[in-house]
């Protein structure tokens, strides 16, 4: 495994230990028909609007503690 990114390596190894799957798919972070997220502000807005459970910022993470409002 590539040693140039030990943080990613650790994430993939933990993911494999939890799921038994040795691969993870990375996709773009945006809503349908919207541009890709380019800033922390865009990321938080998408997190809130999409009803995501967790938003990971590397050293920081946001976790939804109440269900998203679907109004």
C-alpha positions in Angstrom: 0.0 0.0 0.0 1.2 3.5 -0.8 3.0 5.1 2.2 2.8 8.6 0.9 -0.5 9.2 2.6 -0.6 7.4 6.0 -3.9 9.0 7.0 -5.7 7.6 4.0 -4.0 4.3 4.5 -5.2 4.2 8.1 -8.8 5.1 7.1 -8.8 2.3 4.4 -7.4 -0.3 6.8 -10.0 0.6 9.5 -12.8 0.5 6.9 -11.6 -2.9 5.7 -11.5 -4.2 9.4 -15.0 -2.9 10.0 -16.7 -4.0 6.7 -14.5 -6.7 5.2 -14.2 -4.6 2.0 -10.8 -3.5 1.0 -11.8 -0.6 -1.2 -13.7 2.7 -0.8 -15.3 4.8 -3.6 -14.7 8.5 -3.5 -17.2 10.6 -5.4 -17.7 14.3 -5.9 -19.3 16.3 -3.0 -22.2 18.2 -4.5 -26.0 18.0 -4.8 -27.7 17.1 -8.1 -27.4 20.0 -10.6 -25.2 22.1 -8.2 -21.5 22.8 -8.5 -18.9 20.8 -6.6 -18.3 22.0 -3.0 -15.3 24.3 -3.0 -15.2 25.8 0.5 -16.0 24.9 4.1 -19.1 27.1 3.9 -20.3 25.1 0.8 -19.6 21.9 2.7 -21.6 22.9 5.8 -24.5 24.2 3.6 -24.6 20.9 1.7 -24.3 18.9 5.0 -27.4 20.8 6.4 -29.4 20.8 3.2 -28.8 17.1 2.3 -29.4 15.6 5.7 -26.0 13.9 5.9 -25.2 12.2 9.2 -21.5 13.2 9.4 -19.2 15.8 7.7 -15.5 15.1 8.2 -13.1 18.0 7.9 -10.0 16.1 8.7 -9.2 17.1 12.2 -12.8 18.2 12.8 -16.2 16.6 12.1 -19.8 17.7 12.3 -22.3 15.1 13.4 -26.1 15.5 13.1 -27.7 14.9 16.5 -31.3 15.5 15.3 -33.0 14.1 12.3 -33.0 16.5 9.3 -36.2 18.4 8.7 -37.8 17.3 5.4 -40.1 20.3 5.0 
